[in-house]
Amino acid sequence: MSKGIANNKPAMVVAGTGLVLFIGLTAFGFMINSDREAVDKKINDNKKVIVSAQKAGVTPSRAVCAKLEEDKEAYINALKKVEANFAPYVAASALQDIAPNAFQNNLKANRSALIAKCREKGILITDASSWLGLQDYSTKAPAPSAAPALNFQMLAINELVNQMTGCGLTKFIKVCRPDKISQEKPKVEDDSISEDGAPTWEGMPVEIVFEGDRKSLMNVMNLITENKKYLFTVNVLRVRNERNAPLPLPQATTPPKPASAPTESVTPADELAAAQNNQPVIEEVIRPYMGNEKVSVLLSLNLVHFTAPAKDGENEQN
């Protein structure tokens, strides 16, 4: 037999090759069929899920409809309250057409009025603060495209600073706009306009640095939160006390402890000893430097400007 195989080597090579190919194709086909069965099983399972979801619909009933109507009314009422609360801010955000020279004249008039008001109330104000962060336009007018937005910011900052003069401040150190409005018309991104046409918003940063006391700071914060015309949000609030450490307490020698204190007394032993030596009690010592010292305040705000979306005709023209 080995002699016959040796004499027919080509035939045996062809037969061996065919056998190997047959086994390989059989295994490959079996693998494909297995994958197909797994895919078919997933498809059938998903079909069952879809069919069951279609059959499990909410059965209409008076109770269900009444609950849906109740939820809808509650949503509508809540939305109306939100719109009513923000209506003054949206109205004040309407940009006014103003000429660059007119804006510049209004800025100078507001600055003069603010300086006079601070002088009347005994408040110090730096030159940079008196320009409300718009000193760049003290000698040159802005571009016509930037004048309306700058005018809105000037009106809002001017009103806030004038109201702050009644909060008990002692000095305006700085009023500035960290990110100044560009001279060119800002590019409106596609995702900045909501689909339902509701006004969107943008934040205009403002920083105010002033000196006062604790009460004046509280008055300023209440003023910002209760403002019904312009919406300001607080980004950063930094307060630095003029005193880094409390005043030292008087150093007194410790008197001898009494042999027996009255059992009915609830006064601490330290205060009893202070009273016997005619020394002020601890509350009287602390009172002079608790809450009456001056503070320097850095207030970083965002002036929120609500921008009405462009109409379909304006978008097509642009």
Secondary structure, DSSP 8 states (H G I E B T S, - for coil): -HHHHHHTHHHHHHHHHHHHHHHHHHHHHHHHHHHHHHHHHHHHHHHHHHHHHHHT-----HHHHHHHHHHHHHHHHHHHHHHHHHHHHHHHT------HHHHHHHHHHHHHHHHHHHHHHT-EE-HHHHTTT-GGGSSS---TTTHHHHHHHHHHHHHHHHHHTTTT--EEEEEE-SS---SS-----GGGS-TT---EEEEEEEEEEEEE-HHHHHHHHHHHHT-SSSEEEEEEEEEEES-SS-------------S---TT--S-HHHHHHHHTT---HHHHHGGGSS-S-EEEEEEEEEEEEE----HHHHHH-
